[in-house]
Amino acid sequence: MTALFLAIFVLSLLLLAYYRIPLLISIAIVAGLTFAFTELRHFYEIPAWFRWSYGIAAVSLAGFAIKGLRRLLISNRLFSLYRKVMPKLSSTEREALEAGTVWWDAELFSGKPRWRRLLRQPAPQISEREQEFINGPVEELCLMLDDWEISDKYHDLPEPVWKFIRDNRFFGMIIPQEHGGLEFSAQANSAVVMKIASRNATAAVTVMVPNSLGPGELLLHYGTDEQKNHYMPRLASGEEIPCFALTSPLAGSDAGAMPDKGIVCRGEFEGKEVLGLRVSWNKRYITLAPVATLLGLAFRAYDPDGLLGDKQDLGISCALIPTVTEGVEIGNRHMPVGAVFMNGPTRGKDIFIPMDWIIGGQERLGQGWRMLMQSLAAGRAISLPSLGVAGGKMASLLTGAYSRIRTQFDVPIGYFGGIEEPLSRIGGRTYRMDAARLLTLIALDQGERPGVLSAINKYQLTEGNRQCIMDAMDVHGGKGIIQGPNNYLAHVYQSLPISITVEGANILTRSMIIFGQGAIRAHPCLLKEMNAVTGIANSKARRVFDNALFTHIGFILSNTVRSLLLGLTGSRMTPAPVSGPNARYFRQLSRMSAAFAFMADAVLVLLGGKFKFKEKLSGRLADVLIHLYMASALLKRFEDEGRQADDLPLLQWGVEDSLYRIQQGLDGVIRNFPVPMLSRIVRLIVFPFGLPYSGPSDKTVKAVAKILLSENESRDRLVDGVFISDRDDATGRVNKAFHLVLESEPAERAIKNALKESVNFENYEGLVKRATESGVITEEQATMVRLAQQASARVIAVDDFPPEQIAGFRHSGNE
Ligand SMILES: Cc1cc2nc3c(=O)[nH]c(=O)nc-3n(C[C@H](O)[C@H](O)[C@H](O)COP(=O)(O)OP(=O)(O)OC[C@H]3O[C@@H](n4cnc5c(N)ncnc54)[C@H](O)[C@@H]3O)c2cc1C
């Protein structure tokens, strides 16, 4: 009986924490229970300790509710401690952390995501006007692009392609229509980049850069009316080609440490003496710089002579400098691996620019870093993620087809279990990457600027693309390795490190930014606590800190209890917003979100300011947050697309893989827990019955591979939005052969059954003749088999070149 009463007591308190019952209501409930059990003792045998326990619990909770008391005893002391241990943030770090907005990431950090809220978000949409552009000019542009010629012959886009891009205002997707731009939604911007990227990465990068972080985006938000009216129409029409120069040889990932500087001074401009800056810079890796007419430049501004006031170091500033300005060095090219988009260095020494050239004018001098950080999220969530998804979709389309066309041991290689594995990874990842792309675009189109989610998208979708292309290469064997016009993978493979490195290199993004920024921005209390203790230590700050701290304590308690109870019950006690096969995924993700929130707080509380230097832990927690987001996106996508039963294997592969990665991330943190003594207790709370997830089953793997190995609606949905060639080019030949091979399958099977020999592209003539003569197949089927085998032979073929042509590639290109 004692055990039963103890269980009732503990469970009732745990449930208050589990359901996050507010403090005052909790006090009322516990006081009510004290009263009720006191009365019930007349009818039942209720031990005195049991009643007293409720009484003590009610009084203790009431103590927490008396703010003056708790401030005196707890929060004022912790306030001073926090001030000591809080890491010192530089202004660039603080501005980067505070930039942008939070969205679904805050729900994941809460440990109790409101799934209905996610499902209520609108489904992704593209307007009729935007779709016409995608079906028209974008399709036309894709038809103009020849990957091999661009990369290995011209080392540039041919001039007609440049002209087509400019004439059709591809550079003005983010520019408002009133300034002559296309003013596309984020969904449409992404769809355009994705489709072009599925044909040629150089063209996609050329189009995406002016529509990403750079002069256009900065002018849009911060430009003066005069700057907007002058530059916007010229940027939209392609009259101006912009680039944006942030990176210096000294300052790469730590761009805020740039040595490039501008000194406020008076100088002569257009015959008059005006206030301006004398700017010097040495930048490298700048995309479009070799052909740019308008240089967006970031530098640190100084005012040593006090012309603007008494502040000397004004901070990072952004200017727009016409590249025809005397002294601007521009034109040399770097040669990025695997792609030939324009990229190069730019330099300038002591070049005088008038104050009007500062983006936003004099009043924005010194605000450049904040402007850049605030504007970063949109481009980062669109450009490279779209490129990454295009890679995954093309890998799905072509690797599935190739695995069906290519036979070894008389069997299409895609039917081997060993090949099913990479095929399923390609298909599953692509479905998941696209889901994350679409979900983040929904946020952008609602005006959000989600800093953490854009970092997740950038990292995960470029990394996912790398994994897809590596798998595609392995499945293609020698076909992927031998370069030439027949190879549709080599350039993509070679250029993978580019998207991994730019717009926040992936290692840095995973190990420092995603969880680091997420913990501060998306956590419900941390930023409030930080702001309270880093400002002036007055009574208002102490009050704010007290409120944030006690909310935080309640939050930690609740997540500890939720994590434990959800673990003990296998998540059965939490509701799912839908019924059906995917309902359990919502429940498992609720459990993992609680575990993540608990672990995040455990690590942050134990490490305090030292956490900043624990990148391995931060990286693991980032993996958990990433996969909570990826899996959320999958569930949303599945609902948005009307729960397509045929897509279930793709959903299952994605969520089960994400759950497994979440588990591995948490397990890694527990194994390396900052206080090893506590790791057993933490493990008990997070994984009371051991590690529950094992990743996609063999059955799911097979089912996903099957989607890629035939023509079906699920495959169509998976690769929707890419350019599918029906031409006699490298990818068009695969698409055609795939179709023919599937159509001729029954006839080839009949031949094999009758003649005991498999058809291939070397023996088909003889076999088809014998099979037709003996009535095994019809004439029509014979034609089908011939066409299929001829088409297969062309797909299997690789290029060879005479030695003199090879020498040409090595030295000056294939001219
Ligand atoms: C093809 C190309 C196009 C580009 N286009 C532009 C452009 O248009 N404009 C522009 O301004 N810049 C551009 N860049 C620059 C790009 O943004 C930088 O290359 C990037 O910021 C990384 O800098 P870095 O190459 O000097 O590498 P580093 O900063 O030297 O980094 C090297 C490695 O260290 C890691 N690392 C660094 N710090 C940390 C940390 N704290 N924790 C963990 N890991 C860390 C990085 O992740 C990376 O893996 C371009 C670069 C390339 C290659």
The ligand as an SDF file (V2000), in Angstrom:
LIG
                    3D

 53 58  0  0  0  0  0  0  0  0999 V2000
   33.4970   29.2330  -55.4530 C   0  0  0  0  0  0  0  0  0  0  0  0
   33.3720   30.2160  -54.3400 C   0  0  0  0  0  0  0  0  0  0  0  0
   32.5010   31.2810  -54.4560 C   0  0  0  0  0  0  0  0  0  0  0  0
   32.4330   32.2500  -53.4510 C   0  0  0  0  0  0  0  0  0  0  0  0
   31.6690   33.3690  -53.6200 N   0  0  0  0  0  0  0  0  0  0  0  0
   31.7910   34.3910  -52.7210 C   0  0  0  0  0  0  0  0  0  0  0  0
   31.1800   35.6520  -52.9640 C   0  0  0  0  0  0  0  0  0  0  0  0
   30.4990   35.8460  -53.9620 O   0  0  0  0  0  0  0  0  0  0  0  0
   31.3770   36.6290  -52.0590 N   0  0  0  0  0  0  0  0  0  0  0  0
   32.1120   36.4480  -50.9390 C   0  0  0  0  0  0  0  0  0  0  0  0
   32.2780   37.3850  -50.1760 O   0  0  0  0  0  0  0  0  0  0  0  0
   32.6790   35.2510  -50.6580 N   0  0  0  0  0  0  0  0  0  0  0  0
   32.5540   34.2410  -51.5380 C   0  0  0  0  0  0  0  0  0  0  0  0
   33.1560   33.0280  -51.2810 N   0  0  0  0  0  0  0  0  0  0  0  0
   33.8830   32.8620  -50.0370 C   0  0  0  0  0  0  0  0  0  0  0  0
   33.2540   31.8470  -49.1030 C   0  0  0  0  0  0  0  0  0  0  0  0
   32.1560   32.3930  -48.4580 O   0  0  0  0  0  0  0  0  0  0  0  0
   34.3760   31.4030  -48.1560 C   0  0  0  0  0  0  0  0  0  0  0  0
   35.1720   30.5210  -48.9080 O   0  0  0  0  0  0  0  0  0  0  0  0
   33.8700   30.7820  -46.9080 C   0  0  0  0  0  0  0  0  0  0  0  0
   33.3780   31.7680  -46.0750 O   0  0  0  0  0  0  0  0  0  0  0  0
   34.9540   30.0050  -46.1610 C   0  0  0  0  0  0  0  0  0  0  0  0
   36.1280   30.7470  -46.0280 O   0  0  0  0  0  0  0  0  0  0  0  0
   37.5250   30.0640  -46.3960 P   0  0  0  0  0  0  0  0  0  0  0  0
   37.3950   29.4510  -47.7350 O   0  0  0  0  0  0  0  0  0  0  0  0
   38.5660   31.0820  -46.2140 O   0  0  0  0  0  0  0  0  0  0  0  0
   37.6760   28.9010  -45.3700 O   0  0  0  0  0  0  0  0  0  0  0  0
   38.1630   28.9840  -43.7800 P   0  0  0  0  0  0  0  0  0  0  0  0
   37.4270   30.0700  -43.1620 O   0  0  0  0  0  0  0  0  0  0  0  0
   39.6440   29.0390  -43.8480 O   0  0  0  0  0  0  0  0  0  0  0  0
   37.6540   27.6210  -43.2850 O   0  0  0  0  0  0  0  0  0  0  0  0
   38.3640   26.3980  -43.4790 C   0  0  0  0  0  0  0  0  0  0  0  0
   37.6370   25.2990  -42.7320 C   0  0  0  0  0  0  0  0  0  0  0  0
   37.5870   25.5990  -41.3420 O   0  0  0  0  0  0  0  0  0  0  0  0
   36.2730   25.4920  -40.8620 C   0  0  0  0  0  0  0  0  0  0  0  0
   36.0850   26.4310  -39.7690 N   0  0  0  0  0  0  0  0  0  0  0  0
   36.3810   27.7490  -39.7200 C   0  0  0  0  0  0  0  0  0  0  0  0
   36.0650   28.2520  -38.5230 N   0  0  0  0  0  0  0  0  0  0  0  0
   35.5360   27.2420  -37.7790 C   0  0  0  0  0  0  0  0  0  0  0  0
   34.9930   27.1170  -36.4860 C   0  0  0  0  0  0  0  0  0  0  0  0
   34.9090   28.1210  -35.6420 N   0  0  0  0  0  0  0  0  0  0  0  0
   34.5520   25.9070  -36.0930 N   0  0  0  0  0  0  0  0  0  0  0  0
   34.6150   24.8490  -36.9080 C   0  0  0  0  0  0  0  0  0  0  0  0
   35.1070   24.9110  -38.1440 N   0  0  0  0  0  0  0  0  0  0  0  0
   35.5570   26.0860  -38.5850 C   0  0  0  0  0  0  0  0  0  0  0  0
   35.3740   25.7910  -42.0450 C   0  0  0  0  0  0  0  0  0  0  0  0
   34.1160   25.1870  -41.8880 O   0  0  0  0  0  0  0  0  0  0  0  0
   36.1750   25.1490  -43.1620 C   0  0  0  0  0  0  0  0  0  0  0  0
   35.8650   23.7910  -43.2300 O   0  0  0  0  0  0  0  0  0  0  0  0
   33.2130   32.0790  -52.2830 C   0  0  0  0  0  0  0  0  0  0  0  0
   34.0390   30.9600  -52.1480 C   0  0  0  0  0  0  0  0  0  0  0  0
   34.1330   30.0440  -53.1650 C   0  0  0  0  0  0  0  0  0  0  0  0
   35.0810   28.8950  -53.0060 C   0  0  0  0  0  0  0  0  0  0  0  0
  1  2  1  0
  2  3  1  0
  2 52  2  0
  3  4  2  0
  4  5  1  0
  4 50  1  0
  5  6  2  0
  6  7  1  0
  6 13  1  0
  7  8  2  0
  7  9  1  0
  9 10  1  0
 10 11  2  0
 10 12  1  0
 12 13  2  0
 13 14  1  0
 14 15  1  0
 14 50  1  0
 15 16  1  0
 16 17  1  0
 16 18  1  0
 18 19  1  0
 18 20  1  0
 20 21  1  0
 20 22  1  0
 22 23  1  0
 23 24  1  0
 24 25  2  0
 24 26  1  0
 24 27  1  0
 27 28  1  0
 28 29  2  0
 28 30  1  0
 28 31  1  0
 31 32  1  0
 32 33  1  0
 33 34  1  0
 33 48  1  0
 34 35  1  0
 35 36  1  0
 35 46  1  0
 36 37  1  0
 36 45  1  0
 37 38  2  0
 38 39  1  0
 39 40  1  0
 39 45  2  0
 40 41  1  0
 40 42  2  0
 42 43  1  0
 43 44  2  0
 44 45  1  0
 46 47  1  0
 46 48  1  0
 48 49  1  0
 50 51  2  0
 51 52  1  0
 52 53  1  0
M  END
$$$$
